[in-house]
């Protein structure tokens, strides 16, 4: 397999060289689809579908309206260029292969004592970006072997400008729910998607009909009311966005609504009827890392060192958030936990953290807990803190703490 010069969109393009050229059967588009789907099952894809490379015009219109409303927040990369035209990613592409893997971690993670920092299910295993790239690359190689000739392809996993969920819907893998997530009947919405563009004709699948009826449980369950309406999410209020993508000071009005989430959120998925009663086993594709992430106590998150961060994040999707982001999130989670045993650790963050944003959110958490030790620590910090944003947080915490004198 060799890599050629990038296109105008600066994405890597691969040439898959067949491992044998002689005596290869001439597969037609339908036969090729059947063989590729069989190979996909061997590669532990939960589903594999084939779509045309025609532009996603309707989906792009909705997407552009979403951008114009600023619902994407600080994810400016989403508005950097077109995301609806697969052929812009690879001129000469004839087929779009969409692969899905399950992100299920089994049954819903129960509340624990002492409190733990909640993590989205997809982040409990290996980094799906790497896993999907490996699987899609292996699939491209298999197509070249089947065709007996070099095949040009492009692997897309999150970072490519492509409407992957719309591609998956077009490829018949599932339908888009009111939560804006792809729902695969039999698997639910806990799936992760990747795409493979190929310059070979493969028989396409029919899109799945819409199956999201009158139910709006996902919309009602969101604690931050991030859904503007069905199929429309204001990411600026979404816990997943706030804990992963957003790098600023989280709105004080939203902090109490975030619960003990440290990385991502599954609330709108956990409530979805399509995710109920399935008893899904952990994904064969996502191998769990050494750390037992569902059981990481908030005390551990609050004392996260550089080496501790590397231990937890290496090889997982947690690397999408920096250490200081996780400390910020953990401070909010601690404030919402109601556990006065975490006050001492929050005081250490307020006193010792080199990150003003961490000190500021620790101050908020201490005010939210508000016992005598927390108030004393805030009063002491007020005398020595020099960062204006942190001072504002301390003053706000002292004024608004439910137990402030």
Secondary structure as UniProt FT lines:
FT   STRAND          2..4
FT   TURN            8..9
FT   STRAND          13..16
FT   TURN            22..23
FT   HELIX           29..42
FT   TURN            43..44
FT   STRAND          47..51
FT   HELIX           57..68
FT   TURN            69..74
FT   HELIX           76..79
FT   HELIX           86..89
FT   TURN            91..92
FT   STRAND          95..102
FT   STRAND          118..119
FT   HELIX           121..124
FT   HELIX           128..147
FT   STRAND          151..156
FT   HELIX           164..170
FT   TURN            171..172
FT   STRAND          175..176
FT   TURN            178..179
FT   STRAND          182..184
FT   TURN            185..187
FT   STRAND          191..198
FT   HELIX           217..221
FT   TURN            223..224
FT   STRAND          227..229
FT   TURN            230..231
FT   STRAND          232..233
FT   HELIX           235..237
FT   HELIX           239..240
FT   HELIX           241..245
FT   HELIX           252..255
FT   HELIX           256..258
FT   TURN            259..260
FT   STRAND          261..263
FT   HELIX           267..270
FT   HELIX           273..275
FT   HELIX           293..295
FT   HELIX           298..302
FT   HELIX           306..313
FT   TURN            314..315
FT   HELIX           317..320
FT   HELIX           323..337
FT   HELIX           340..342
FT   HELIX           343..352
FT   HELIX           356..369
FT   HELIX           372..384
FT   HELIX           388..400
FT   TURN            402..403
//
